C-alpha cells in the first residue's frame, strides 16, 4: 500500500515548488531583481501554500484515524502523503526561491496572444454578452451528463 502512497505523493510533491517558481518568474518578468522576486514570492505565498496543504492533509485524516484491519491496511497512505507535503512545503519556501532566483531569467514579452488567451477572451465575451443563453447551455449540459450517467453500469465490490 505504501507504493500507492508514493505514487499519490509524487504528484503532490512538486506542486508547492511549481507555485513558488512561477511566482518568482512573474516577479522577474515584472523587472525585479532575483532576490527581491524570491522574497516577494515567499512572502505572498506564506499563507496560501499552508492553507492549500492543510486542506489536502485534512482529507487524509480519516484514513489516518481508521482502526482495525482497514486502518492497518491504509495507514501508510496518509502517513507518506502528510510527510511528503510537509517536506514539500519546507523545500518550496527555502530551496526553491534560492534556485529560482539564481537560475531563472526574465522572459521577453511576446506580442501575439496565445490561443488559450484568445479562447478565454472569447468565452468571457460570450458569457457577459449572452448570460441567459450561456446559463441555459450550461444547464442543458448538466442535465445531459446526468442522463448519460444513468447509462454507466455500476460495478460494486462483492459484499
C-alpha positions as CSV (number, residue, x, y, z in Angstrom):
1,X,0.0,0.0,0.0
2,X,2.9,2.3,0.5
3,X,3.7,2.2,-3.2
4,X,0.2,3.7,-3.9
5,X,1.0,6.4,-1.3
6,X,4.3,7.2,-3.1
7,X,2.5,7.5,-6.4
8,X,0.0,9.9,-4.9
9,X,2.6,11.8,-3.0
10,X,4.8,12.1,-6.1
11,X,2.1,14.1,-7.9
12,X,1.7,16.4,-4.8
13,X,5.4,16.8,-4.2
14,X,6.2,19.3,-6.8
15,X,3.0,21.4,-6.5
16,X,4.4,23.8,-3.9
17,X,7.7,24.3,-5.8
18,X,5.9,25.0,-9.1
19,X,3.8,27.7,-7.5
20,X,6.8,29.4,-5.9
21,X,8.9,29.2,-9.0
22,X,6.1,30.6,-11.1
23,X,5.7,33.5,-8.6
24,X,9.4,34.2,-8.8
25,X,9.2,34.1,-12.6
26,X,6.4,36.6,-12.5
27,X,8.5,38.9,-10.4
28,X,11.4,38.6,-12.7
29,X,9.2,39.3,-15.7
30,X,8.0,42.5,-13.9
31,X,11.6,43.7,-13.8
32,X,12.5,42.8,-10.2
33,X,16.0,41.5,-9.3
34,X,16.1,37.8,-8.5
35,X,16.5,38.1,-4.7
36,X,13.6,40.6,-4.5
37,X,11.4,38.4,-6.7
38,X,12.1,35.4,-4.4
39,X,11.4,37.4,-1.2
40,X,8.1,38.7,-2.7
41,X,7.1,35.2,-3.9
42,X,7.7,33.6,-0.5
43,X,6.0,36.5,1.3
44,X,3.0,36.4,-0.9
45,X,2.6,32.6,-0.6
46,X,3.3,32.3,3.1
47,X,-0.4,31.8,3.9
48,X,-1.9,30.3,0.7
49,X,0.5,27.4,0.5
50,X,0.0,26.1,4.1
51,X,-3.8,26.6,3.6
52,X,-3.8,24.5,0.4
53,X,-1.6,21.9,2.0
54,X,-3.9,21.9,5.1
55,X,-7.0,21.1,3.1
56,X,-5.2,18.3,1.4
57,X,-3.9,17.0,4.7
58,X,-7.3,17.2,6.2
59,X,-8.7,15.0,3.5
60,X,-6.4,12.2,4.7
61,X,-7.1,12.5,8.4
62,X,-9.9,9.9,8.4
63,X,-7.6,7.3,6.8
64,X,-5.0,8.1,9.4
65,X,-7.5,7.6,12.2
66,X,-9.1,4.4,10.9
67,X,-9.0,1.5,13.3
68,X,-8.9,-2.3,12.8
69,X,-7.9,-4.1,9.7
70,X,-8.8,-1.2,7.5
71,X,-6.6,1.2,9.5
72,X,-3.7,-1.2,9.4
73,X,-4.1,-1.6,5.7
74,X,-4.4,2.1,4.7
75,X,-2.4,3.9,7.4
76,X,0.7,4.1,5.2
77,X,-1.1,6.2,2.6
78,X,-1.9,9.3,4.8
79,X,1.4,9.0,6.7
80,X,3.5,9.1,3.5
81,X,1.4,11.9,2.0
82,X,1.5,14.0,5.1
83,X,5.2,13.7,5.4
84,X,5.7,14.4,1.7
85,X,3.5,17.5,1.8
86,X,5.3,18.8,4.9
87,X,8.8,18.4,3.3
88,X,7.5,19.8,0.0
89,X,6.3,23.0,1.7
90,X,9.6,23.4,3.6
91,X,11.5,22.8,0.3
92,X,9.3,25.3,-1.6
93,X,9.9,28.2,0.8
94,X,13.6,27.6,1.4
95,X,15.4,25.9,-1.5
96,X,13.1,26.7,-4.5
97,X,13.2,30.5,-4.1
98,X,17.0,30.4,-4.0
99,X,17.3,28.2,-7.1
100,X,14.6,30.1,-9.0
101,X,16.3,33.5,-8.2
102,X,19.7,32.1,-9.2
103,X,18.7,30.3,-12.5
104,X,15.5,31.8,-13.9
105,X,15.7,34.8,-16.2
106,X,13.1,37.3,-17.2
107,X,11.2,36.2,-20.3
108,X,11.0,38.5,-23.3
109,X,7.5,39.7,-23.9
110,X,5.7,38.3,-27.0
111,X,3.2,40.5,-28.8
112,X,1.0,37.7,-30.2
113,X,-1.7,36.3,-28.0
114,X,-1.6,32.6,-27.4
115,X,-4.6,30.5,-28.4
116,X,-5.6,29.9,-24.8
117,X,-5.9,33.6,-24.1
118,X,-7.9,34.2,-27.2
119,X,-10.3,31.4,-26.3
120,X,-10.6,32.6,-22.7
121,X,-11.3,36.1,-24.0
122,X,-13.9,34.8,-26.4
123,X,-15.7,32.7,-23.7
124,X,-15.6,35.7,-21.3
125,X,-17.2,37.9,-24.0
126,X,-19.8,35.3,-24.8
127,X,-20.8,34.8,-21.2
128,X,-21.1,38.5,-20.5
129,X,-22.9,39.3,-23.7
130,X,-25.3,36.4,-23.6
131,X,-25.6,35.3,-20.0
132,X,-29.1,33.7,-20.3
133,X,-28.0,31.6,-23.3
134,X,-24.8,30.5,-21.6
135,X,-26.8,29.6,-18.4
136,X,-29.3,27.6,-20.4
137,X,-26.5,25.8,-22.3
138,X,-24.7,25.0,-19.0
139,X,-27.9,23.6,-17.5
140,X,-28.5,21.5,-20.7
141,X,-25.0,20.1,-20.4
142,X,-25.6,19.3,-16.7
143,X,-28.9,17.5,-17.5
144,X,-27.3,15.6,-20.4
145,X,-24.4,14.5,-18.2
146,X,-26.9,13.3,-15.6
147,X,-28.9,11.4,-18.2
148,X,-25.6,9.9,-19.6
149,X,-24.5,8.9,-16.1
150,X,-27.6,6.6,-16.0
151,X,-26.2,4.5,-18.8
152,X,-23.0,3.8,-16.9
153,X,-23.0,0.4,-15.3
154,X,-22.2,0.5,-11.6
155,X,-19.6,-2.1,-10.6
156,X,-19.6,-2.6,-6.9
157,X,-17.1,-4.8,-5.0
158,X,-18.6,-8.0,-3.6
159,X,-20.2,-7.5,-0.3
